Amino acid sequence: MQHTISSRWTTRRAEKARRLARVAPFAQGHLLSSERIVEALEALLVPGDRVALEGDNQKQADFLSRSLARVNPGVVHDLHLLIASISRPEHLDLFELGI
C-alpha cells in the first residue's frame, strides 16, 4: 500500500510539472499576460478538470468567466465547473458550448 500512495503523489507532481511547462510559453516568469489567457487556458485544461469560477473579487470572477467562454470548445470541454451561483451570462455560455 505504501507504494500506491507514493505513486499517486509522484503522479500528481509530474502532472503539475507537465501542465506548468505547457503554460510556460505564455508567461513571463511567474506572470501570465492577460492577453494570452485564452491560449494558456487551452494549454492548461483537459476534459474532466475541476474549475472554480470564483475570484477574490468580482473583477477576477468576471475576467475568468469571460476568458473561459472564449476558449475553443473542441479543445477545452467537459469541465466540472464549481459555481456558487449562475450570476454571469458567460456561465450559461459555458454550459451551452459544452465547456
C-alpha positions as CSV (number, residue, x, y, z in Angstrom):
1,M,0.0,0.0,0.0
2,Q,2.9,2.4,0.7
3,H,4.0,2.1,-2.9
4,T,0.5,3.0,-4.2
5,I,0.3,6.2,-2.0
6,S,3.8,7.2,-3.1
7,S,2.9,6.7,-6.8
8,R,-0.2,8.9,-6.5
9,W,1.9,11.7,-5.1
10,T,4.5,11.3,-7.8
11,T,1.9,11.2,-10.5
12,R,0.2,14.4,-9.3
13,R,3.6,16.2,-9.0
14,A,4.6,15.1,-12.5
15,E,1.2,16.2,-13.9
16,K,1.5,19.6,-12.3
17,A,5.0,20.0,-13.8
18,R,3.8,18.9,-17.2
19,R,0.9,21.5,-17.1
20,L,3.2,24.3,-15.9
21,A,5.5,23.5,-18.8
22,R,2.6,23.7,-21.2
23,V,1.7,27.2,-19.9
24,A,5.3,28.5,-19.7
25,P,5.4,29.9,-23.2
26,F,2.6,32.2,-22.3
27,A,4.2,33.5,-19.1
28,Q,7.0,35.9,-18.3
29,G,8.4,34.5,-15.1
30,H,5.6,34.0,-12.7
31,L,3.3,36.4,-14.6
32,L,0.8,35.4,-17.2
33,S,-0.2,38.1,-19.6
34,S,-4.0,38.7,-19.7
35,E,-3.8,39.0,-23.5
36,R,-2.7,35.3,-23.6
37,I,-5.1,33.9,-21.1
38,V,-7.3,32.1,-23.6
39,E,-4.3,30.3,-25.1
40,A,-3.0,29.5,-21.7
41,L,-6.4,28.0,-20.6
42,E,-6.4,25.9,-23.7
43,A,-3.0,24.6,-23.0
44,L,-3.7,24.0,-19.3
45,L,-7.1,22.5,-19.1
46,V,-8.1,18.9,-20.0
47,P,-11.5,17.2,-20.0
48,G,-12.7,16.4,-16.5
49,D,-10.7,19.1,-14.8
50,R,-12.5,20.9,-11.9
51,V,-12.6,24.7,-12.3
52,A,-13.8,27.1,-9.6
53,L,-15.3,30.2,-11.2
54,E,-14.9,32.4,-8.2
55,G,-12.3,35.0,-7.5
56,D,-11.2,37.1,-4.6
57,N,-13.3,39.9,-6.1
58,Q,-15.9,40.4,-8.8
59,K,-13.3,41.6,-11.3
60,Q,-11.4,38.3,-11.1
61,A,-14.5,36.2,-11.4
62,D,-15.7,38.3,-14.4
63,F,-12.3,38.0,-16.1
64,L,-12.1,34.3,-15.6
65,S,-15.6,33.5,-16.8
66,R,-15.3,35.8,-19.9
67,S,-11.9,34.2,-20.7
68,L,-13.1,30.7,-20.3
69,A,-16.1,31.4,-22.5
70,R,-13.6,32.3,-25.3
71,V,-11.7,29.0,-25.4
72,N,-12.2,26.6,-28.3
73,P,-14.8,24.0,-27.1
74,G,-13.1,21.5,-29.3
75,V,-10.0,21.8,-27.1
76,V,-11.5,22.6,-23.7
77,H,-14.7,20.7,-22.9
78,D,-16.3,18.5,-20.3
79,L,-15.0,20.5,-17.4
80,H,-16.5,20.2,-13.9
81,L,-17.5,23.8,-13.1
82,L,-17.7,24.8,-9.5
83,I,-20.0,27.8,-9.5
84,A,-21.8,29.1,-6.4
85,S,-24.5,30.7,-8.5
86,I,-25.1,31.4,-12.1
87,S,-24.6,35.1,-11.9
88,R,-22.9,36.0,-15.2
89,P,-24.2,35.4,-18.8
90,E,-20.9,33.7,-19.6
91,H,-21.7,30.9,-17.1
92,L,-24.6,29.8,-19.3
93,D,-22.5,30.1,-22.4
94,L,-20.0,27.6,-20.8
95,F,-22.7,25.0,-20.4
96,E,-24.2,25.7,-23.8
97,L,-20.8,25.3,-25.5
98,G,-20.1,22.1,-23.7
99,I,-17.1,23.6,-22.0
